[in-house]
Amino acid sequence: MGSDCAKPVFEEWMKPFNEMGAKTLTLVSRGSTDHVSFYRVGLPGFGFIQDSRNFDLSFGPRSHHTNLDNYDRIPPCDMKQAATVIAAMI
């Protein structure tokens, strides 16, 4: 989030995951994520961008964060990619 100095570090860290499709880095805030409250008080923070392709389109309008937003709707390949990248970053 806005850290020009951190971007090259994250670019290097992300290289091993580029073939998995994890390539996007941005300095733009995604807003409304868990790290924003830390960022607002001056602590560095970052968030992972997730593909929003299934948020509203697959099960009708506004299905994200509703009773239709269940684990059985998460593509297993997406979970494996996210778990791999996040575990490596931690």
C-alpha positions as CSV (number, residue, x, y, z in Angstrom):
1,M,0.0,0.0,0.0
2,G,1.9,3.0,-1.3
3,S,5.4,1.7,-0.4
4,D,7.6,2.2,-3.4
5,C,10.5,0.7,-1.4
6,A,8.7,-2.6,-0.7
7,K,7.6,-3.2,-4.3
8,P,10.9,-4.6,-5.5
9,V,11.1,-6.9,-2.5
10,F,7.7,-8.3,-3.1
11,E,8.5,-8.6,-6.8
12,E,11.4,-10.9,-5.9
13,W,9.3,-12.9,-3.4
14,M,6.5,-13.4,-6.0
15,K,8.7,-14.7,-8.8
16,P,8.5,-18.4,-7.7
17,F,4.7,-18.1,-7.9
18,N,4.4,-16.4,-11.2
19,E,3.8,-19.7,-13.0
20,M,0.9,-20.4,-10.6
21,G,-0.7,-17.1,-11.8
22,A,0.3,-15.0,-8.9
23,K,1.8,-12.0,-10.7
24,T,0.0,-8.9,-9.8
25,L,1.5,-6.3,-7.5
26,T,0.0,-2.9,-6.9
27,L,0.7,0.1,-4.7
28,V,-3.0,1.0,-4.8
29,S,-5.0,0.4,-1.6
30,R,-7.7,-2.3,-2.0
31,G,-9.6,-0.7,0.8
32,S,-11.8,-2.4,3.5
33,T,-9.3,-5.2,4.2
34,D,-7.9,-6.2,7.6
35,H,-4.6,-4.4,7.1
36,V,-6.1,-1.0,6.5
37,S,-6.5,-0.1,10.2
38,F,-2.8,-0.8,10.7
39,Y,-1.9,1.3,7.7
40,R,-4.0,4.3,8.9
41,V,-1.9,4.5,12.2
42,G,1.4,4.4,10.3
43,L,2.2,0.7,10.4
44,P,3.2,-0.9,7.1
45,G,0.6,-3.3,5.7
46,F,-0.2,-5.2,2.6
47,G,-3.0,-7.4,1.4
48,F,-3.4,-10.1,-1.1
49,I,-5.5,-9.5,-4.2
50,Q,-8.1,-12.2,-4.9
51,D,-9.9,-12.8,-8.1
52,S,-13.5,-11.5,-7.7
53,R,-14.8,-13.6,-10.6
54,N,-17.1,-15.6,-8.3
55,F,-18.3,-12.9,-6.0
56,D,-21.4,-11.8,-7.7
57,L,-21.7,-13.5,-11.0
58,S,-22.0,-17.2,-10.3
59,F,-25.0,-17.3,-8.0
60,G,-26.9,-14.2,-8.8
61,P,-26.4,-10.6,-7.9
62,R,-24.7,-9.8,-4.6
63,S,-24.0,-13.3,-3.5
64,H,-20.7,-12.4,-1.9
65,H,-21.1,-12.2,1.9
66,T,-24.6,-13.7,1.8
67,N,-25.9,-17.1,2.8
68,L,-24.9,-18.2,-0.8
69,D,-21.2,-17.5,0.0
70,N,-20.2,-21.0,1.2
71,Y,-17.0,-23.0,1.1
72,D,-18.4,-25.4,-1.5
73,R,-18.3,-22.5,-4.0
74,I,-14.5,-22.0,-3.6
75,P,-12.5,-23.6,-6.4
76,P,-10.0,-26.0,-4.8
77,C,-7.2,-24.8,-7.2
78,D,-7.8,-21.2,-5.9
79,M,-7.5,-22.3,-2.3
80,K,-4.3,-24.3,-3.0
81,Q,-2.7,-21.3,-4.8
82,A,-3.7,-18.9,-2.0
83,A,-2.5,-21.2,0.7
84,T,0.9,-21.7,-1.0
85,V,1.6,-18.1,-1.6
86,I,0.4,-16.8,1.8
87,A,2.3,-19.5,3.7
88,A,5.5,-18.7,1.8
89,M,5.1,-15.0,2.4
90,I,4.6,-15.5,6.1
